[in-house]
Amino acid sequence: MGIFNFVSDFKPTGDQPKAIESIVKGIKDKNYKYQTLLGVTGSGKTFTMAHTINELNRPALIIAPNKTLAGQLYSEFKSLFPENAVEFFISYYDYYQPEAYVPSKDLYIEKDSSINDQIDKMKHSATRSILSRRDVIVIASVSCIYGLGSPETYGSMLLEVKKGQEIEMKEVLSKLTEIRYDRNDIDFHRGVFRVRGDVIDVFPAYEEEIAIRIEFFGSEISMIAEIDPLRGKIIRKLNKTAIYPASHYVADESTLKYAVKSIKKELTDRLLELKSMGKLVEAQRLEQRTLYDIEMIEEMGYCSGIENYSRHLTGRKKGEAPPTLLDYFPEDFTIFVDESHVSIPQIRGMYNGDISRKSTLVEYGFRLPCALDNRPLNFDEFSSHIKNMLFVSATPADYEISASSQVIEQIIRPTGLIDPAVEVRPVANQVDDIISEIKKTVKGGGRVLVTTLTKKISEDLSEFLLDSGVKAKYLHSDIASLERFKIIRELRLGEFDVLVGINLLREGLDIPEVELIGILDADKEGFLRSKTSLIQTIGRAARNIKGHVILYGDRITDSMAFAISETERRRKIQESYNIKNNITPQSIKKNIAELLTTIFEQDYIDSSSGAGGDNIVILDSATAEKKIKNLSKLMKKYSKELNFEEAARIRDEINLIKKQMLLLDAV
């Protein structure tokens, strides 16, 4: 019996059975390093990946090009493998301003960030699952190639306790502190522990609804249990448990001593180097900053920006690849790169961008040269981790095709749907024309995607649509990544009908309700109107039986010609298959996932959910004040963006919470 429990009401159909068989044979029998699944939009590439993982019986890493697609894949795999460890590993920053220095302005910018607590929990859950079980599927963004703490240290520093074990309570407390858990007897949350008499309660960094209770009788552990962290009630008793570190950058005492010694040596060498070049200010700055960090490491076991010293903490040599999420996996894991034509170039480019910024910090004495080794993998290092990889894309690039031992086409859709009809219309009056088509589509209950060339056009068009009585929103790069996931979900639910965007409406956006796609200025050759972009965008309408695409252009560019002819080629293959197998096309019906709502809805509470907004949620004063502070920041952010509607909504929520506080004061 396999390690995975695959749950689905559907069986592979169309091209899926052949594709699954070919991929599995390519890995199991022929040990191909690279393969490509060229699957048209809506052909069930995700379902094929899931079946492949189930057949291979190995841990899997699925890399997506952005957080939105990663979230979508996570939802789907969570439903297909409900009893297995489906994990989510993306950057946990809601906001991130990296440390930087601009020499021309003598401007130093400190690192500033806002960490999403929910995603941080999920990252810890992912690494813990990889190290503790084999039935693991991790959905990750390309940030998984960034440096992470050593898996050997992370795995070896876990706290293991057993019922009946002879151990002093202070020894357990010391170990918890060593693996970066903070003591907090009042506010019990993730990453902290509290002590009450002979009882230690620990809230693991990777849990959300379960905490661990360790009860002592003298110097013996008398009980271990899982408890409800809110009520403190016992859920179930355990004979033993293991608590993993609260940080990926942990180190034992001997490692820290070695690291401090190594950092001091590098500092001495670097100071001599800077002084020999006459850079006295830089030398003084570096010495002051580094000695402060060393003091923090010696006293607390860590410092702000400790990741910049990760080479010393892991005992690596200069220039050696940093440990990443990939190092946590066992040797036989399989990598799937979704939308590979986007993901692979991102992976290639990450290293150079990171080195460029940090080199300036090192040159001007803000960081030691070891900071350069806290970085993402370069492409060669990434490739060295690969045993078996599957590129997945509707439009794989030349690299994927040439590197692959076999390319498997998946053109037939399980639903019998054929690629959408594509027509070309002149640019003149394109806005009036698309609005006319939108109104027809919306009247019939369909949804619409419109792609433009600039953010300004997107904004103007969405405003024009709203003025015309059409419910529309626009998607752009300034919108927080997981907020996009929420917007897409709202489109599917019918809370609005038209989504306008630039190049954010292409890869992997799974919206079966979309009947019409309008591509404005399709004849403006370039990145946004390349053959790959056009085929991907056209594919968004391929999940609906009424799928229809309008390209607005006064001439047929090479990219347009290729996209139109390729779409027509696929239509013929699909129509022929349907006739041969007596299949009647049906629109894809897909559940609208509720997963990840805590991530993208955590910025505010819905205090007006009752009739007329009178259903007030009673909070304690401390929580209310914290909520008001967070909402005020969000309100100012929306005001700066001139999004006054959202700012006003949040202002109303703040007023509701203030009313709650008055009620609390009156109690």
C-alpha atoms as one frame of an Amber mdcrd trajectory, in Angstrom:
protein
   0.000   0.000   0.000   1.240   3.498  -0.859   2.065   6.266   1.582  -0.547
   8.627   0.109  -4.321   8.465   0.436  -5.631   9.998  -2.801  -9.285  11.081
  -2.557 -11.299  12.044  -5.643 -14.660  11.263  -7.243 -13.017  11.411 -10.665
 -10.707   9.119 -12.590  -8.080  10.175 -15.145  -9.600  10.632 -18.618  -8.635
  12.073 -21.994  -4.850  12.372 -22.262  -4.359  12.063 -18.498  -3.909   8.241
 -18.161  -1.250   8.171 -20.884   0.516  11.236 -19.435   0.584   9.773 -15.897
   1.934   6.448 -17.170   4.644   8.133 -19.266   5.833  10.401 -16.438   5.903
   7.602 -13.840   7.798   5.268 -16.199  10.208   8.070 -17.055  11.078   8.447
 -13.363  10.787   4.896 -12.000  12.086   2.855 -14.943  14.291   5.267 -16.891
  15.310   7.699 -14.124  14.952  10.727 -16.417  16.259  13.847 -14.699  13.999
  16.193 -16.658  10.596  15.712 -18.291   8.010  18.205 -19.536   4.233  17.986
 -19.292   2.878  20.235 -22.039  -0.742  20.454 -20.985  -3.272  22.894 -22.378
  -5.263  25.005 -19.948  -8.041  22.995 -18.344  -6.591  19.621 -19.322  -6.136
  18.768 -15.645  -2.385  19.199 -15.214  -2.839  19.479 -11.441  -4.846  16.228
 -11.405  -2.109  14.564 -13.467   0.547  15.808 -11.024  -1.490  14.504  -8.080
  -1.871  11.044  -9.637   1.831  11.002 -10.508   2.767  11.789  -6.881   0.398
   9.065  -5.679   1.956   6.501  -8.071   5.558   7.478  -7.321   5.058   7.063
  -3.576   7.706   9.674  -2.748   7.780  13.075  -1.046   7.140  15.892  -3.517
   7.933  19.579  -3.854   5.759  21.669  -6.178   7.209  25.075  -7.079   4.821
  27.799  -8.290   5.897  31.175  -9.751   3.923  33.276  -7.263   1.969  33.174
  -4.012  -1.432  33.317  -5.705  -0.851  30.147  -7.698   0.828  28.484  -4.741
  -2.300  29.196  -2.678  -4.535  27.764  -5.396  -2.429  24.599  -5.684  -2.363
  24.229  -1.900  -6.172  24.315  -1.782  -6.464  21.698  -4.526  -3.856  19.295
  -3.138  -5.287  19.665   0.371  -8.633  18.395  -0.933  -7.041  15.556  -2.960
  -4.805  14.369  -0.086  -6.833  15.229   3.057  -5.073  12.688   5.296  -1.527
  13.455   4.196   0.880  16.277   5.013   0.100  18.870   2.339   2.164  21.881
   3.359   2.565  25.507   2.263   5.970  27.210   2.072   6.083  30.780   0.781
   7.710  34.013   1.894   6.112  34.981   5.206   6.456  38.728   4.675   3.315
  40.807   4.193   5.691  43.716   3.696   9.431  43.562   3.134  11.970  46.343
   2.700  15.424  44.738   2.448  18.466  46.310   4.043  20.186  48.521   1.458
  22.622  51.400   0.980  22.482  54.041  -1.763  26.031  55.499  -2.086  25.014
  58.412  -4.342  22.747  59.778  -1.588  24.674  58.356   1.391  21.342  56.766
   2.321  21.188  53.660   4.501  17.833  51.869   4.513  17.269  49.547   7.443
  15.510  46.248   6.928  11.809  46.692   7.628   9.258  43.929   7.429   5.880
  42.695   8.571   5.683  38.946   9.117   2.443  37.073   8.453   2.043  34.867
  11.522  -0.142  32.319   9.737   2.365  31.769   6.937   5.227  31.576   9.435
   3.325  28.775  11.172   2.853  26.981   7.860   6.578  27.224   7.034   7.464
  25.599  10.347   4.797  22.969   9.770   6.340  22.196   6.355   9.892  21.645
   7.633   8.649  19.612  10.586   6.558  17.356   8.303   9.450  16.804   5.876
  11.734  15.699   8.718   9.158  13.528  10.495   7.187  11.719   7.733   7.312
  10.648   4.081   3.743  11.332   2.930   4.608  14.984   2.331   3.642  17.322
  -0.505   5.013  20.849  -0.124   3.590  23.640  -2.265   6.169  26.416  -2.440
   6.895  29.647  -4.243  10.341  30.201  -5.759  11.401  31.625  -2.379  12.141
  28.002  -1.405  15.625  28.435  -2.951  16.515  31.124  -0.378  18.850  30.239
   2.485  17.296  28.565   5.501  18.812  27.193   8.690  20.674  23.884   8.591
  18.278  20.889   8.470  20.749  18.801  10.473  20.796  21.334  13.321  17.049
  21.998  13.120  16.287  18.266  13.243  18.803  17.432  15.965  17.765  20.219
  18.336  14.174  19.115  18.788  12.997  18.509  22.345  11.907  14.885  22.823
  10.132  13.914  26.039   8.500  10.684  27.255   6.053   9.901  30.010   7.970
   8.568  33.017  11.238  10.157  31.850  13.613  11.264  34.611  14.497  14.887
  33.820  14.621  18.099  35.816  12.012  20.724  34.946  14.690  23.420  34.666
  16.471  21.271  32.058  13.324  21.236  29.875  12.923  25.004  30.333  16.563
  25.554  29.367  16.143  23.408  26.251  12.982  25.298  25.213  14.868  28.589
  25.507  17.754  27.142  23.499  15.431  26.228  20.610  14.083  29.799  20.608
  10.815  29.494  22.542  10.084  32.544  24.717   8.585  32.351  28.186   5.318
  34.257  28.498   3.001  33.310  31.364   0.335  35.834  30.324  -0.005  35.922
  26.514   0.030  32.315  25.286   0.634  32.166  21.528   2.780  30.363  18.943
   6.454  30.098  19.827   6.054  30.640  23.577   5.782  28.506  26.720   4.287
  29.194  30.122   4.941  27.694  33.543   2.310  27.096  36.214   3.592  25.197
  39.219   4.813  21.794  38.004   3.212  22.235  34.558   4.823  23.528  31.360
   2.537  24.439  28.440   4.291  24.837  25.078   2.658  26.351  21.980   4.699
  24.841  19.088   5.684  27.218  16.277   4.066  24.911  13.698   0.665  24.467
  15.395  -2.470  26.578  15.410  -5.062  24.726  17.484  -2.919  22.405  19.619
  -0.454  23.091  22.437   1.590  20.582  24.453   1.335  20.152  28.228   4.205
  18.547  30.158   3.386  17.797  33.800   6.055  16.929  36.376   6.049  15.011
  39.627   9.348  15.916  41.187  12.001  15.204  38.551   9.799  12.802  36.567
   7.420  13.587  33.701   4.056  12.306  34.971   1.878  13.349  32.004   2.160
  14.605  28.440  -0.956  15.820  26.628  -2.237  17.816  23.695  -4.354  20.696
  24.963  -6.634  23.387  23.583  -4.398  26.502  23.778  -7.369  28.794  24.409
  -9.265  26.849  27.082  -6.419  24.707  28.403  -8.547  21.565  28.211  -6.854
  18.238  27.483  -7.578  16.912  23.973  -5.671  13.643  24.302  -2.882  12.187
  26.406   0.427  11.143  24.841   3.174   8.722  25.799   5.824  10.832  24.094
   6.194  13.917  21.915   8.797  15.936  20.026   8.846  19.729  19.905  10.690
  21.253  16.948  12.549  24.604  17.187  10.689  27.918  16.936  13.274  29.235
  14.450  15.073  27.702  11.502  18.230  29.534  12.624  18.974  27.629  15.818
  22.347  26.454  17.089  23.594  24.638  20.159  26.074  26.208  22.591  29.211
  24.696  21.029  28.122  25.804  17.535  27.471  29.345  18.779  30.918  29.499
  20.396  32.536  28.326  17.154  30.432  30.801  15.139  31.389  33.745  17.384
  35.078  32.838  17.113  34.767  32.566  13.323  32.864  35.887  13.034  35.533
  37.655  15.132  38.274  36.319  12.871  36.459  37.484   9.732  35.880  40.884
  11.353  39.605  41.252  12.170  40.598  40.358   8.599  38.000  42.673   7.074
  38.967  45.619   9.305  42.607  45.293   8.225  41.460  45.208   4.607  39.271
  48.318   4.932  41.936  50.285   6.831  44.570  49.404   4.236  42.290  50.987
   1.615  41.854  54.109   3.742  38.203  53.334   4.479  38.314  54.335   8.153
  34.639  55.340   8.447  33.548  52.039   6.921  35.874  50.121   9.269  34.535
  51.897  12.358  30.937  51.339  11.253  31.507  47.640  10.585  33.310  47.076
  13.886  30.585  48.782  15.903  27.722  46.914  14.204  29.403  43.494  14.250
  30.555  43.667  17.881  26.993  44.527  18.905  25.685  41.489  16.994  28.358
  39.263  18.572  27.378  40.461  22.050  23.720  39.656  21.323  24.614  36.165
  20.055  26.727  35.486  23.157  24.042  36.706  25.555  20.795  35.706  23.815
  21.809  33.019  21.322  20.654  35.153  18.390  20.624  38.707  17.052  18.640
  40.788  14.607  19.707  39.736  11.113  21.364  36.537  12.359  20.766  35.017
   8.919  23.650  37.188   7.663  25.983  35.051   9.788  24.438  31.754   8.643
  27.703  30.635   6.979  29.440  30.687  10.364  26.501  29.018  12.121  26.411
  26.136   9.629  30.198  25.802   9.285  30.166  26.429   5.537  33.074  27.686
   3.482  33.072  31.009   1.647  30.919  30.808  -1.496  29.420  27.444  -0.547
  25.702  26.987  -1.281  23.443  27.794   1.685  21.045  25.175   3.068  17.526
  25.675   1.686  14.167  23.921   1.879  15.475  21.475  -0.742  18.056  20.186
   1.765  15.318  19.203   4.214  13.889  16.640   1.760  15.160  13.043   1.475
  17.257  12.162  -1.605  14.422  10.501  -3.546  12.007  13.442  -3.575  10.475
  14.666  -6.848  10.279  18.310  -7.935   7.378  19.637 -10.028   7.816  23.135
 -11.486   4.385  24.574 -12.265   4.178  27.199 -15.013   7.848  26.445 -15.651
   8.176  29.029 -18.427   7.815  31.675 -15.670   9.271  29.862 -12.641  12.592
  28.825 -14.222  13.600  32.373 -15.331  12.700  33.593 -11.817  14.949  30.965
 -10.239  17.755  31.940 -12.644  17.480  35.647 -11.804  17.229  35.574  -8.021
  20.908  35.072  -7.263  22.182  38.058  -9.284  19.653  40.499  -7.817  20.502
  39.490  -4.253  24.298  39.648  -4.727  24.105  43.102  -6.331  22.318  44.651
  -3.317  24.446  42.973  -0.643  27.762  43.754  -2.355  27.105  47.459  -1.732
  26.393  46.799   1.962  29.672  44.884   2.286  31.690  47.473   0.354  30.560
  50.343   2.603  31.006  48.547   5.935  27.422  47.746   6.819  27.949  43.991
   6.655  30.752  41.437   6.757  31.444  39.577   3.480  29.757  36.483   5.002
  26.416  38.266   4.383  26.921  37.495   0.678  26.505  33.807   1.523  23.036
  34.385   2.973  21.469  34.185  -0.455  19.302  32.186  -2.832  20.844  29.318
  -4.775  22.276  30.073  -8.191  20.870  27.987 -11.032  23.730  25.464 -11.057
  23.329  24.890  -7.312  19.586  24.496  -7.747  20.143  21.970 -10.551  22.500
  19.933  -8.351  19.590  19.196  -5.977  17.517  17.675  -8.766  17.145  13.944
  -9.105  13.822  13.931 -10.959  12.000  17.040 -12.133   8.825  17.593 -14.133
   8.300  20.920 -15.903   4.572  21.690 -16.168   3.318  24.349 -18.572   0.931
  25.056 -21.418   3.765  26.954 -23.092   7.127  25.514 -22.006  10.169  27.571
 -23.000  13.028  26.337 -25.179  15.122  25.459 -22.109  12.536  23.047 -20.700
  11.977  21.372 -24.075  15.691  20.931 -24.838  16.581  19.719 -21.313  13.781
  17.149 -21.154  14.276  13.484 -22.021  10.622  13.400 -23.057   7.823  15.918
 -23.634   4.327  14.624 -22.885   1.427  16.454 -24.545  -1.911  16.716 -22.746
  -4.298  18.361 -25.175  -7.578  16.548 -24.507  -9.626  17.894 -21.612 -11.557
  15.466 -19.375 -14.670  17.615 -19.828 -14.461  17.476 -23.621 -14.040  21.249
 -23.719 -12.271  22.593 -26.773 -10.047  25.660 -26.944 -12.027  28.911 -27.210
 -12.901  30.525 -30.501 -10.534  33.428 -31.228 -11.430  36.442 -33.336  -9.588
  39.637 -34.235 -11.279  43.044 -34.186  -9.876  46.514 -34.986  -8.372  48.700
 -32.245 -10.633  51.647 -33.080 -13.432  51.847 -30.479 -11.981  48.786 -28.675
 -13.129  50.082 -25.272 -16.721  50.681 -26.409 -16.730  47.322 -28.172 -15.451
  45.345 -25.170 -17.928  47.093 -22.846 -20.747  46.081 -25.190 -19.517  42.462
 -25.159 -19.078  42.554 -21.370 -22.687  43.625 -20.843 -23.931  40.755 -23.041
 -21.783  38.221 -21.175 -22.670  39.491 -17.695 -26.365  39.491 -18.574 -26.035
  35.759 -19.278 -24.342  35.144 -15.916 -20.765  34.842 -17.198 -17.556  36.446
 -15.942 -15.064  38.440 -17.998 -11.303  39.015 -17.961  -9.810  42.023 -19.766
  -6.059  42.506 -20.222  -4.533  45.898 -20.912  -0.971  47.120 -21.481  -0.646
  49.586 -18.597  -1.798  49.988 -15.020  -3.332  53.386 -15.895  -5.504  51.856
 -18.628  -6.561  49.087 -16.198  -7.610  51.635 -13.577  -9.423  53.865 -16.074
 -11.231  50.924 -17.668 -12.384  49.481 -14.343 -13.645  52.926 -13.255 -15.407
  53.371 -16.596 -17.049  49.955 -16.180 -18.231  50.846 -12.673 -19.695  54.109
 -14.008 -21.443  52.056 -16.697 -23.125  49.902 -14.054 -20.786  46.899 -14.398
 -19.271  45.439 -11.225 -15.522  45.404 -11.925 -12.180  45.268 -10.137  -8.622
  45.466 -11.355  -5.644  43.347 -10.420  -2.145  44.821 -10.352   1.261  44.371
  -8.737   0.543  46.789  -5.862  -2.140  44.495  -4.464  -0.799  42.211  -1.718
  -0.155  38.720  -3.066  -2.700  36.877  -0.980  -5.252  39.651  -1.441  -5.193
  38.634  -5.135  -6.264  35.139  -4.123  -9.237  36.712  -2.336 -10.138  38.851
  -5.376 -10.117  35.801  -7.667 -12.335  33.945  -5.209 -14.775  36.891  -5.128
 -14.914  36.879  -8.939 -15.798  33.173  -8.900 -18.472  33.766  -6.243 -20.046
  36.456  -8.429 -19.410  39.338  -6.030 -18.233  41.197  -9.138 -18.266  40.261
 -12.833 -15.231  41.738 -14.592 -11.557  41.523 -13.656  -9.190  43.916 -15.418
  -5.421  43.412 -15.310  -2.096  43.651 -17.125  -0.020  40.473 -17.085  -1.577
  39.019 -13.944  -4.327  37.158 -15.773  -2.206  34.467 -17.346  -0.551  31.526
 -15.674  -2.673  29.110 -13.737  -5.589  31.354 -12.761  -8.319  28.763 -12.471
 -11.620  30.568 -13.100 -14.113  28.223 -14.853 -16.835  30.895 -14.751 -14.976
  33.071 -17.300 -16.788  33.133 -20.657 -15.119  36.089 -22.349 -11.577  37.413
 -22.528 -10.749  40.712 -24.165  -7.108  41.396 -25.057  -6.709  45.110 -25.790
  -3.913  46.300 -28.104  -3.031  42.707 -29.021  -0.941  43.909 -31.975   1.581
  45.759 -29.772   4.418  43.209 -30.019   6.388  42.744 -26.789   6.548  40.775
 -23.550   2.880  41.300 -22.684   1.766  40.329 -26.180   4.284  37.568 -26.956
   3.106  34.207 -28.302   3.499  32.673 -24.825   1.489  35.442 -23.159  -1.268
  35.272 -25.759  -1.630  31.469 -25.582  -1.679  31.581 -21.781  -4.278  34.347
 -21.726  -6.446  32.639 -24.345  -6.291  29.523 -22.186  -8.105  31.282 -19.344
 -11.335  30.959 -21.365 -10.821  27.253 -22.070 -12.618  26.055 -18.941 -16.050
  27.226 -20.057 -18.181  25.851 -22.899 -19.007  29.433 -23.949 -15.327  30.438
 -23.947 -14.647  33.233 -26.433 -11.583  35.457 -26.941 -11.377  38.784 -28.754
  -7.970  40.123 -29.833  -8.024  43.832 -30.634  -5.444  44.712 -33.280  -5.135
  46.481 -36.633  -2.593  43.941 -37.897  -1.753  40.293 -37.279   1.644  40.096
 -35.572   3.798  36.948 -35.639   2.803  36.254 -32.036  -0.895  36.648 -32.834
  -0.569  34.400 -35.893   1.179  31.677 -33.850  -1.341  31.868 -30.992  -4.316
  31.732 -33.363  -2.919  28.821 -35.433  -1.849  26.816 -32.340  -5.291  27.321
 -30.781  -6.901  26.169 -34.035  -4.617  23.078 -34.177  -5.643  22.089 -30.687
  -9.326  22.716 -31.428  -9.188  20.252 -34.331  -7.532  17.537 -32.200 -10.068
  18.088 -29.422 -13.097  18.116 -31.742 -11.895  14.927 -33.444 -11.481  13.175
 -30.068 -14.961  14.276 -28.934 -16.599  12.973 -32.135 -14.676   9.672 -31.966
 -15.611   9.095 -28.311 -19.116  10.603 -28.465 -18.294  13.250 -25.845 -20.454
  16.318 -25.252 -18.339  19.199 -23.887 -19.222  20.449 -20.395 -18.005  23.496
 -18.501 -15.650  22.706 -15.637 -17.369  22.699 -12.253 -14.980  23.384  -9.443
 -15.515  24.035  -5.739 -14.575  27.504  -4.588 -11.941  26.872  -1.937 -12.356
  28.277   1.551  -8.719  27.500   2.435  -6.296  30.274   3.315  -9.109  32.652
   4.308  -7.336  33.253   7.606  -4.338  34.514   5.682  -6.034  37.065   3.487
  -8.827  38.126   5.840  -6.799  38.522   9.017  -6.294  42.270   8.675  -9.785
  43.034   9.929 -12.763  41.537  11.718 -16.274  41.507  10.316 -18.060  43.386
  13.052 -21.106  44.094  10.932 -22.111  40.546  10.068 -25.427  40.775  11.921
 -28.644  42.402  10.729 -28.042  46.080  10.231 -24.521  45.747  11.620 -25.732
  45.415  15.224 -24.057  42.067  15.897 -21.055  43.496  17.757 -18.191  41.175
  18.607 -17.074  41.751  22.198 -13.283  41.924  22.563 -11.089  42.540  25.581
  -9.565  46.026  25.752  -5.999  44.940  24.918  -7.122  43.034  21.820  -9.367
  45.916  20.756  -6.528  48.460  21.032  -4.193  46.208  19.046  -6.888  45.731
  16.391  -7.499  49.484  16.142  -3.763  50.101  15.711  -3.517  47.543  12.872
  -6.676  48.803  11.173  -5.492  52.423  11.403  -2.301  51.486   9.530  -4.373
  49.715   6.889  -6.745  52.694   6.582  -3.798  55.079   6.005  -2.351  52.689
   3.422  -5.622  52.672   1.456  -5.902  56.466   1.744  -2.406  56.896   0.267
  -3.455  54.640  -2.606  -6.566  56.840  -3.059  -8.709  53.775  -2.339 -11.149
  55.809  -0.272 -13.943  53.242  -0.393 -11.800  50.658   1.433 -10.432  53.332
   3.781 -13.989  54.352   4.695 -14.995  50.732   5.291 -12.073  50.251   7.669
 -12.868  53.578   9.403 -16.376  52.224  10.075 -14.889  49.044  11.521 -12.632
  51.077  13.814 -15.689  53.012  15.034 -17.508  49.740  15.730 -14.589  48.444
  17.787 -14.479  51.734  19.726 -18.168  51.224  20.518 -17.303  47.745  21.760
 -14.654  49.257  24.041 -17.276  51.641  25.496 -19.517  48.650  26.142 -16.617
  46.842  27.831 -15.931  49.875  30.032 -19.604  49.954  31.005 -19.673  46.281
  32.035
